[in-house]
Amino acid sequence: MIRRLLSFIFALGALASPANAKDELVVAMTQMPGTWNPIISSMLAKSLIANMTARPVTAYDADWKLVCLVCTELPTIENGKARVINLADGKKGMEIDVELRDMRWGDGTPVSAKDVAFTLEVGQHPLSGVASSEGYKRIIKLDVKDDRHFTMTIDRVTFDYNSIGLQLLPAHIEKPIFDANPAEYRNRTAYDTQSTNPGLGFGPYRLAEIVPGSRVVLEQNPTWTGEKPHFKRITVRIIENTAALEANLLSGSVDYVLGELGLSLDQAIAFEKRHKDKYNVVYKPALIWEHIDVNLDNKLLADRRVRQAMLLAIDRKAISEKLFEGKQPIAHGGISELDPMFSPAARQYGYDPAAARKLLDEAGFSTLRNNVRQNAAGEKLSIELGTTAGNRVRELVAQVIQSQLRQVGIEVRLKAEPPRIFFDAMGKRTYSGLGMYAWVQRPEGVPRSSLHSKEIPSAANGWSGQNYPGYANPRMDTALDATERELDVVKRRALFAEIQKLAADDLPSLPLFFRVDPFVIPKPLKGVTPTGTLNSSTLWIEQWRWEN
């Protein structure tokens, strides 16, 4: 009788226990961030973790709908919180009213308009070294009403005026460092010298431990004012080799591999066939294009006929079918067919090695010696192709491209580097020829930062900008500027078509594929929702939970 009673009591206890009995989640990804400052350099690895410790003012959710994360209500012309105004110079601009949510940095300091003002100050300084300064410079006035209310005045009318992707900096910590020496701020930021300082974040988690190249540990942030996260602790392991990543997942050393920066597509396809009883595999088409940036300062690549020939000589369809079972759609440019602004009118390059050879002849590389083309000056058409090390499939794609270009007389030297080193070379434009990596877009995003001539990184602008090829075309600049200002969707679509046409003709970047991100999610892990955009699934980390 006593044994039955005890069994009944234990059963009641089990029923009363929460479904989430797991306090720690161990996840993994393939890259370690180079800096933790949210507005210096662009790196997906940093964003995935930063999205757990802070939030942008607005973001695109899984349905690609713009939502408020730090603001209380999305400003629109319809609700009166945004309006077109006349500027002093006679041009049109906009005023945008923003109310901040009640949020606090991890040390208890309120997130306030002071942080907005300081973030803009850093973003607008010519030597601060932010990833792209253009968005900051457009805000010509900040009228602070009180700690949680302010009005921004922007210098133009744009269709995406309420997409406020500001990543706020804590003025009470960072401002003294910045004021001491703006030019050295990127090297002295507390994000890198005091990375576990609680006051650097206001999200559901805060950084508790960083072991470079190995792991990042996050703990619940007690000052977080949103939905309480389910896990007390999240450990992010850095495993650069994707084969080792899969082995750790199967051994149980890792609970989940982040879909945005984890297993390759071919791995996920094979993994699903073997382990679909324990994992849900979601293939999320994403606005992430795998491409090759071309350093246009390299005189061997300056003639666009050479770049066109290179793309014609790469059999992207065969690569997709053999490596990805055809799941990765071929990219015709930086704008996906899933994007409403995609234009089918831009030039599309099929596999045509004969046409590639003809273009190379016309570009002056008509002499073939030891199977490598040369120009009249005897210069070999020999180019270095750099990419990130550790991603087995990306390195395999590079090898296939090397082989295919060799067939038309182009010698390619491969160079795989740790992501931190690779992206530093891209950002400072010290890469010598070609750089292969992925770029993340937002829905209807104008590709200004990668195509406008004012976005070319240089020492003079503190290496701000993401136009790594050094591409400069006045027609492109005009089209980009006009697209941002066009409110009529039909006219804007025509301008987007012009952008895509120019990019397809000039090819400052060689488009390869649009990625399909595989999310291999253990069945007990709930709440993970792939987005397919630059706003990653970790922006909603507080919804993740473990249900046995």
C-alpha positions as CSV (number, residue, x, y, z in Angstrom):
1,M,0.0,0.0,0.0
2,I,2.8,2.4,1.0
3,R,4.7,1.5,-2.3
4,R,1.6,2.3,-4.3
5,L,1.1,5.6,-2.5
6,L,4.7,6.6,-3.1
7,S,4.4,5.7,-6.8
8,F,1.3,7.9,-7.0
9,I,3.1,10.8,-5.4
10,F,6.0,10.5,-7.8
11,A,3.6,10.4,-10.7
12,L,2.0,13.6,-9.6
13,G,5.4,15.2,-9.2
14,A,6.3,14.2,-12.7
15,L,3.1,15.7,-14.1
16,A,3.7,18.9,-12.2
17,S,7.3,19.3,-13.6
18,P,7.6,21.6,-16.5
19,A,8.1,20.1,-20.0
20,N,11.3,22.0,-20.3
21,A,13.6,20.2,-17.8
22,K,16.7,21.1,-19.7
23,D,18.6,24.1,-18.3
24,E,21.4,24.3,-20.8
25,L,21.4,24.1,-24.6
26,V,24.6,23.4,-26.4
27,V,24.6,24.7,-30.0
28,A,27.4,24.9,-32.5
29,M,28.4,26.9,-35.6
30,T,31.4,27.0,-37.9
31,Q,32.9,30.5,-37.3
32,M,34.2,32.6,-34.5
33,P,33.4,36.4,-34.7
34,G,36.3,38.7,-35.3
35,T,34.9,41.5,-33.2
36,W,31.9,41.7,-30.8
37,N,31.0,45.3,-31.6
38,P,27.7,45.1,-33.4
39,I,28.3,47.9,-35.9
40,I,31.9,47.3,-36.8
41,S,32.3,44.7,-39.6
42,S,29.6,42.4,-41.0
43,M,29.9,38.7,-40.1
44,L,27.0,36.3,-39.8
45,A,28.7,34.5,-36.8
46,K,28.7,37.7,-34.8
47,S,25.0,38.4,-35.7
48,L,23.9,35.0,-34.6
49,I,25.2,35.6,-31.1
50,A,24.5,39.3,-30.9
51,N,20.9,38.6,-31.7
52,M,20.7,36.7,-28.3
53,T,22.3,39.6,-26.4
54,A,20.6,42.6,-28.0
55,R,18.1,43.6,-30.7
56,P,17.9,45.9,-33.6
57,V,15.1,48.6,-33.4
58,T,13.2,46.8,-36.2
59,A,13.6,43.5,-38.0
60,Y,12.0,41.2,-40.6
61,D,10.3,38.2,-39.0
62,A,9.9,34.7,-40.5
63,D,7.1,35.9,-42.7
64,W,9.3,38.7,-44.0
65,K,7.1,41.2,-42.3
66,L,8.7,44.3,-40.7
67,V,8.2,44.3,-36.9
68,C,9.3,46.4,-33.9
69,L,11.7,44.8,-31.5
70,V,13.1,47.8,-29.5
71,C,10.3,50.2,-30.5
72,T,6.7,50.0,-29.3
73,E,5.0,50.7,-32.6
74,L,6.1,50.6,-36.2
75,P,6.1,54.2,-37.5
76,T,4.1,54.6,-40.7
77,I,2.7,57.5,-42.7
78,E,-0.8,56.0,-42.1
79,N,-0.5,56.2,-38.2
80,G,1.0,59.6,-38.3
81,K,4.3,58.6,-36.8
82,A,6.1,59.2,-40.2
83,R,5.6,62.2,-42.5
84,V,7.2,63.8,-45.5
85,I,8.6,67.3,-44.8
86,N,10.3,70.1,-46.7
87,L,14.0,70.5,-45.8
88,A,15.9,73.7,-45.5
89,D,17.6,73.1,-48.9
90,G,14.3,72.8,-50.6
91,K,14.4,69.0,-50.9
92,K,12.0,66.5,-49.4
93,G,12.8,64.6,-46.3
94,M,11.0,62.6,-43.6
95,E,10.4,62.8,-39.9
96,I,10.0,59.6,-38.0
97,D,8.7,59.4,-34.4
98,V,10.0,56.5,-32.3
99,E,9.0,55.3,-28.9
100,L,11.5,52.8,-27.2
101,R,10.3,49.9,-25.2
102,D,11.2,49.8,-21.5
103,M,14.5,47.9,-21.8
104,R,17.6,47.8,-19.7
105,W,21.2,47.1,-20.3
106,G,22.6,44.2,-18.3
107,D,24.0,46.5,-15.6
108,G,20.6,48.0,-15.0
109,T,21.0,51.2,-17.0
110,P,17.9,52.0,-19.1
111,V,18.2,51.7,-22.9
112,S,17.5,55.3,-23.9
113,A,17.6,57.9,-26.6
114,K,21.1,58.8,-25.4
115,D,22.2,55.4,-26.8
116,V,20.5,56.2,-30.1
117,A,22.3,59.6,-30.2
118,F,25.7,58.0,-29.4
119,T,25.2,55.2,-32.0
120,L,24.5,57.8,-34.7
121,E,27.6,59.7,-33.6
122,V,29.8,56.7,-34.1
123,G,28.1,55.7,-37.3
124,Q,28.5,59.2,-38.8
125,H,32.1,59.7,-37.8
126,P,34.4,59.3,-40.9
127,L,37.0,57.3,-39.0
128,S,35.0,55.0,-36.8
129,G,35.2,52.1,-39.1
130,V,31.5,51.0,-39.1
131,A,30.5,48.4,-41.6
132,S,28.5,50.9,-43.7
133,S,28.1,54.6,-42.7
134,E,25.5,55.6,-45.3
135,G,22.5,54.7,-43.2
136,Y,23.8,56.8,-40.3
137,K,24.6,59.8,-42.4
138,R,21.1,60.0,-43.8
139,I,19.8,60.9,-40.3
140,I,20.5,64.6,-40.3
141,K,18.7,65.5,-37.1
142,L,17.8,63.7,-33.9
143,D,15.2,65.5,-31.7
144,V,15.2,63.8,-28.3
145,K,11.9,64.3,-26.5
146,D,12.8,62.3,-23.4
147,D,14.6,59.1,-22.6
148,R,12.2,56.9,-24.6
149,H,10.9,59.2,-27.3
150,F,12.7,60.8,-30.2
151,T,12.2,62.0,-33.7
152,M,14.6,61.3,-36.5
153,T,14.8,63.5,-39.6
154,I,16.2,61.8,-42.7
155,D,17.5,63.6,-45.7
156,R,15.3,62.0,-48.3
157,V,12.0,60.3,-48.9
158,T,12.5,56.5,-49.0
159,F,10.1,53.6,-49.4
160,D,11.7,51.7,-46.5
161,Y,11.8,54.7,-44.1
162,N,10.6,52.6,-41.2
163,S,13.2,49.8,-41.5
164,I,15.3,51.0,-38.6
165,G,18.0,48.4,-38.3
166,L,20.0,50.4,-35.7
167,Q,22.1,48.2,-33.4
168,L,22.3,50.3,-30.3
169,L,25.6,50.9,-28.4
170,P,25.6,51.6,-24.6
171,A,26.6,55.3,-24.4
172,H,27.5,55.0,-20.7
173,I,30.2,52.5,-21.5
174,E,31.3,53.1,-25.0
175,K,31.1,56.9,-25.3
176,P,34.2,57.7,-23.1
177,I,36.2,55.2,-25.2
178,F,35.0,56.7,-28.5
179,D,35.5,60.3,-27.4
180,A,39.1,59.6,-26.4
181,N,40.1,58.6,-29.9
182,P,37.5,58.0,-32.6
183,A,40.0,56.7,-35.1
184,E,41.1,54.0,-32.6
185,Y,37.6,53.2,-31.4
186,R,37.3,50.0,-33.4
187,N,40.4,48.6,-31.7
188,R,39.6,49.8,-28.2
189,T,35.8,49.1,-28.0
190,A,34.7,47.5,-24.7
191,Y,33.0,44.9,-26.8
192,D,36.4,43.4,-27.4
193,T,38.3,44.5,-24.2
194,Q,35.5,43.8,-21.7
195,S,33.4,41.4,-23.8
196,T,31.6,39.9,-20.8
197,N,30.7,43.3,-19.3
198,P,26.9,42.9,-18.6
199,G,26.3,46.5,-19.6
200,L,27.0,45.7,-23.3
201,G,23.8,43.9,-23.9
202,F,20.1,44.2,-23.2
203,G,18.7,41.0,-24.7
204,P,17.5,37.8,-23.1
205,Y,21.0,36.6,-22.6
206,R,24.4,38.1,-21.8
207,L,27.9,36.9,-22.6
208,A,29.4,35.1,-19.6
209,E,32.5,33.5,-21.1
210,I,34.5,33.6,-24.4
211,V,37.2,31.2,-25.2
212,P,38.6,32.3,-28.6
213,G,38.2,29.7,-31.3
214,S,36.5,27.3,-28.9
215,R,33.2,28.4,-27.3
216,V,31.0,31.3,-26.2
217,V,28.9,30.9,-23.1
218,L,25.7,32.9,-22.5
219,E,23.6,33.2,-19.4
220,Q,20.2,34.6,-18.8
221,N,20.2,38.4,-18.5
222,P,18.3,39.3,-15.3
223,T,17.4,42.8,-16.6
224,W,15.7,41.5,-19.7
225,T,12.2,42.9,-19.8
226,G,10.7,40.6,-22.5
227,E,9.5,37.0,-22.5
228,K,11.6,35.0,-20.1
229,P,13.9,32.6,-22.0
230,H,13.5,28.8,-21.3
231,F,17.2,27.9,-21.0
232,K,19.3,29.3,-18.2
233,R,22.5,28.9,-20.1
234,I,23.5,28.5,-23.8
235,T,26.9,27.4,-24.9
236,V,27.9,28.0,-28.5
237,R,30.7,25.8,-29.6
238,I,32.9,26.8,-32.5
239,I,33.7,23.8,-34.8
240,E,35.1,25.0,-38.0
241,N,35.1,21.6,-39.8
242,T,31.6,20.6,-40.9
243,A,32.4,16.9,-40.7
244,A,33.4,17.3,-37.1
245,L,30.3,19.4,-36.6
246,E,28.1,16.5,-37.6
247,A,30.1,14.0,-35.5
248,N,29.6,16.2,-32.4
249,L,25.9,16.4,-33.1
250,L,25.6,12.6,-33.4
251,S,27.7,12.0,-30.3
252,G,25.4,14.2,-28.2
253,S,28.2,16.7,-27.4
254,V,26.1,19.3,-29.3
255,D,22.3,19.5,-29.0
256,Y,21.7,21.6,-32.1
257,V,23.8,23.0,-35.0
258,L,22.7,26.5,-36.0
259,G,21.1,26.3,-39.4
260,E,22.4,29.6,-40.7
261,L,26.0,28.6,-40.1
262,G,26.3,24.9,-39.7
263,L,25.9,21.8,-41.7
264,S,26.2,22.0,-45.4
265,L,23.3,21.2,-47.6
266,D,24.7,17.9,-48.8
267,Q,25.4,16.8,-45.2
268,A,21.8,17.6,-44.2
269,I,20.3,15.7,-47.1
270,A,22.4,12.6,-46.2
271,F,21.8,13.2,-42.5
272,E,18.0,13.3,-42.9
273,K,18.0,9.9,-44.7
274,R,19.8,8.3,-41.7
275,H,18.3,10.1,-38.7
276,K,14.9,11.5,-39.6
277,D,13.4,9.6,-36.6
278,K,15.2,11.9,-34.2
279,Y,15.5,15.2,-36.2
280,N,13.2,17.4,-38.2
281,V,15.1,18.8,-41.2
282,V,13.8,22.0,-42.6
283,Y,15.2,23.3,-45.9
284,K,14.7,27.1,-45.8
285,P,15.1,29.0,-49.1
286,A,17.1,32.0,-48.1
287,L,18.0,35.5,-49.4
288,I,21.7,34.4,-49.1
289,W,23.7,34.3,-52.2
290,E,26.9,32.5,-52.6
291,H,29.1,34.5,-54.9
292,I,32.6,35.5,-55.9
293,D,33.7,39.1,-55.4
294,V,36.1,40.3,-58.0
295,N,38.8,42.8,-57.0
296,L,38.6,45.3,-59.9
297,D,41.9,46.9,-59.0
298,N,43.5,43.7,-60.4
299,K,44.3,44.7,-64.0
300,L,43.8,41.1,-65.2
301,L,40.2,41.3,-64.1
302,A,39.4,45.0,-65.1
303,D,37.9,44.1,-68.5
304,R,34.4,42.9,-67.9
305,R,34.7,40.5,-70.8
306,V,37.1,38.5,-68.6
307,R,34.6,38.4,-65.8
308,Q,31.8,37.4,-68.2
309,A,34.0,34.7,-69.6
310,M,34.6,33.3,-66.1
311,L,30.9,33.1,-65.3
312,L,30.2,31.4,-68.7
313,A,32.9,28.8,-67.9
314,I,31.4,27.8,-64.6
315,D,28.8,25.1,-64.8
316,R,26.7,26.1,-61.9
317,K,23.8,23.9,-62.8
318,A,26.0,20.8,-62.7
319,I,27.5,21.9,-59.4
320,S,24.1,22.3,-57.9
321,E,22.8,19.0,-59.1
322,K,25.9,17.0,-58.1
323,L,26.6,18.6,-54.8
324,F,23.1,19.7,-53.6
325,E,20.7,17.4,-55.4
326,G,19.5,20.5,-57.3
327,K,18.1,22.1,-54.1
328,Q,20.4,25.2,-54.4
329,P,18.9,27.5,-57.2
330,I,21.4,29.2,-59.5
331,A,21.8,32.9,-58.7
332,H,21.6,35.4,-61.6
333,G,22.5,38.3,-59.3
334,G,22.2,39.5,-55.8
335,I,18.4,39.6,-55.8
336,S,16.6,36.3,-55.4
337,E,13.7,35.1,-57.5
338,L,11.8,34.9,-54.2
339,D,12.1,38.7,-53.8
340,P,9.2,40.7,-55.2
341,M,11.8,43.0,-56.8
342,F,13.5,40.3,-58.9
343,S,13.7,41.0,-62.6
344,P,14.0,38.2,-65.2
345,A,15.0,40.8,-67.8
346,A,18.6,41.0,-66.7
347,R,21.2,39.0,-68.5
348,Q,21.4,35.4,-67.4
349,Y,24.6,33.3,-68.0
350,G,24.4,29.7,-68.9
351,Y,27.3,27.3,-69.2
352,D,29.0,28.1,-72.5
353,P,32.8,27.5,-72.5
354,A,33.0,28.2,-76.2
355,A,31.6,31.7,-75.7
356,A,34.0,32.1,-72.7
357,R,37.0,31.4,-74.9
358,K,35.8,33.8,-77.5
359,L,35.4,36.6,-74.9
360,L,38.9,35.9,-73.5
361,D,40.4,36.2,-77.0
362,E,38.6,39.5,-77.5
363,A,39.9,40.7,-74.2
364,G,43.5,40.2,-75.3
365,F,44.2,36.8,-73.7
366,S,44.5,34.9,-76.9
367,T,47.9,33.2,-76.5
368,L,47.9,29.8,-74.7
369,R,51.1,28.6,-73.1
370,N,51.2,25.5,-70.9
371,N,47.4,25.6,-71.0
372,V,47.3,29.1,-69.4
373,R,46.2,32.2,-71.4
374,Q,48.5,35.2,-71.7
375,N,48.1,38.7,-73.1
376,A,50.4,40.5,-75.5
377,A,52.6,41.7,-72.6
378,G,53.2,38.1,-71.5
379,E,51.1,38.3,-68.4
380,K,49.5,35.0,-67.4
381,L,45.8,35.0,-66.6
382,S,46.5,33.5,-63.2
383,I,44.1,34.5,-60.4
384,E,43.9,33.7,-56.7
385,L,40.6,32.5,-55.3
386,G,40.2,32.9,-51.6
387,T,37.5,31.5,-49.3
388,T,36.8,30.5,-45.8
389,A,38.5,27.3,-44.5
390,G,36.6,24.5,-42.7
391,N,33.5,24.5,-44.9
392,R,34.0,21.2,-46.8
393,V,31.5,21.9,-49.5
394,R,32.6,25.5,-50.2
395,E,36.1,24.3,-50.6
396,L,34.9,21.5,-52.9
397,V,33.0,24.1,-55.0
398,A,36.2,26.1,-55.2
399,Q,38.1,23.1,-56.5
400,V,35.4,22.4,-59.2
401,I,35.5,26.1,-60.3
402,Q,39.3,25.9,-60.4
403,S,39.0,22.8,-62.7
404,Q,36.3,24.4,-65.0
405,L,38.2,27.6,-65.4
406,R,41.3,25.7,-66.3
407,Q,39.4,24.3,-69.3
408,V,39.2,27.7,-70.8
409,G,42.8,28.7,-70.0
410,I,42.4,30.5,-66.7
411,E,44.7,29.4,-63.9
412,V,43.2,29.6,-60.4
413,R,45.2,29.4,-57.2
414,L,43.1,28.4,-54.2
415,K,43.6,29.9,-50.8
416,A,41.4,28.9,-47.8
417,E,41.8,31.0,-44.7
418,P,40.1,31.1,-41.2
419,P,37.0,33.3,-41.6
420,R,38.3,36.1,-39.4
421,I,41.4,36.5,-41.6
422,F,39.5,36.1,-44.8
423,F,36.9,38.7,-44.0
424,D,39.5,41.2,-42.7
425,A,41.2,40.9,-46.2
426,M,37.9,41.4,-47.9
427,G,37.0,44.4,-45.7
428,K,40.3,46.1,-46.3
429,R,40.4,45.1,-50.0
430,T,43.8,43.3,-49.6
431,Y,42.6,40.2,-51.4
432,S,44.4,40.0,-54.7
433,G,41.8,38.6,-57.1
434,L,38.7,36.6,-56.1
435,G,36.9,36.1,-52.8
436,M,34.1,33.5,-52.4
437,Y,31.6,33.8,-49.6
438,A,27.9,34.4,-48.9
439,W,26.0,37.6,-48.6
440,V,22.7,38.0,-46.7
441,Q,19.9,40.3,-48.0
442,R,16.7,41.6,-46.5
443,P,13.4,41.5,-48.5
444,E,13.3,44.3,-51.1
445,G,16.7,45.4,-49.9
446,V,18.4,48.0,-52.1
447,P,22.0,46.6,-52.6
448,R,23.6,50.0,-52.1
449,S,26.2,48.9,-49.6
450,S,27.7,46.4,-52.1
451,L,27.3,48.3,-55.4
452,H,27.4,52.1,-54.7
453,S,30.8,53.8,-55.4
454,K,30.5,55.7,-52.1
455,E,30.6,52.3,-50.3
456,I,34.1,51.3,-51.4
457,P,36.1,50.7,-48.2
458,S,39.3,52.7,-47.9
459,A,41.7,54.0,-45.2
460,A,40.2,57.4,-45.8
461,N,36.7,56.4,-44.7
462,G,37.9,54.1,-41.9
463,W,37.2,51.0,-44.1
464,S,33.5,51.7,-44.0
465,G,31.4,50.2,-46.8
466,Q,30.9,46.7,-48.3
467,N,31.7,47.3,-51.9
468,Y,34.6,45.0,-51.7
469,P,35.2,44.8,-55.5
470,G,35.7,48.5,-55.7
471,Y,32.9,48.8,-58.3
472,A,32.2,52.3,-59.6
473,N,29.5,53.0,-62.3
474,P,27.7,56.4,-62.3
475,R,24.6,54.8,-63.9
476,M,24.5,52.3,-61.0
477,D,24.9,55.0,-58.4
478,T,22.0,56.9,-60.0
479,A,19.8,53.8,-60.1
480,L,20.5,53.0,-56.5
481,D,19.8,56.5,-55.3
482,A,16.6,56.7,-57.3
483,T,15.3,53.3,-56.1
484,E,15.6,54.2,-52.5
485,R,13.5,57.4,-53.1
486,E,10.8,55.9,-55.2
487,L,7.6,55.3,-53.2
488,D,5.5,53.9,-56.2
489,V,6.0,50.2,-56.3
490,V,5.7,49.8,-60.0
491,K,8.3,52.5,-60.7
492,R,10.5,51.1,-58.0
493,R,10.4,47.7,-59.6
494,A,11.6,49.2,-62.9
495,L,14.5,50.8,-61.1
496,F,15.3,47.5,-59.4
497,A,15.4,46.0,-62.9
498,E,17.9,48.6,-64.0
499,I,20.1,47.7,-61.0
500,Q,20.0,44.0,-61.8
501,K,20.7,44.7,-65.5
502,L,23.8,46.8,-64.8
503,A,25.1,44.3,-62.3
504,A,24.6,41.4,-64.7
505,D,26.5,43.2,-67.5
506,D,29.4,44.5,-65.4
507,L,29.7,41.5,-63.0
508,P,31.6,43.1,-60.1
509,S,30.6,39.8,-58.4
510,L,30.1,36.4,-60.0
511,P,26.8,35.0,-58.8
512,L,26.8,31.3,-57.9
513,F,23.8,30.1,-55.9
514,F,21.1,31.2,-53.6
515,R,21.4,29.1,-50.5
516,V,18.9,26.8,-49.0
517,D,19.8,26.7,-45.3
518,P,19.3,23.3,-43.8
519,F,18.0,23.4,-40.2
520,V,18.6,20.0,-38.6
521,I,16.5,20.4,-35.5
522,P,16.3,17.7,-32.7
523,K,12.6,16.8,-32.2
524,P,12.5,17.9,-28.6
525,L,13.8,21.4,-29.5
526,K,10.8,23.7,-30.2
527,G,10.5,27.3,-31.1
528,V,13.2,27.5,-33.7
529,T,11.8,29.3,-36.8
530,P,14.1,29.8,-39.8
531,T,13.7,33.2,-41.4
532,G,15.8,33.1,-44.6
533,T,16.9,36.7,-44.2
534,L,19.7,38.7,-42.5
535,N,17.5,38.7,-39.3
536,S,18.4,35.2,-38.0
537,S,16.3,32.7,-36.0
538,T,18.3,33.6,-32.9
539,L,16.5,37.0,-32.7
540,W,13.7,35.0,-31.1
541,I,15.9,32.8,-28.9
542,E,13.6,33.3,-25.9
543,Q,11.0,31.2,-27.6
544,W,13.3,28.2,-27.9
545,R,12.5,25.4,-25.5
546,W,13.2,21.7,-24.9
547,E,10.1,19.4,-24.6
548,N,10.7,15.8,-23.8
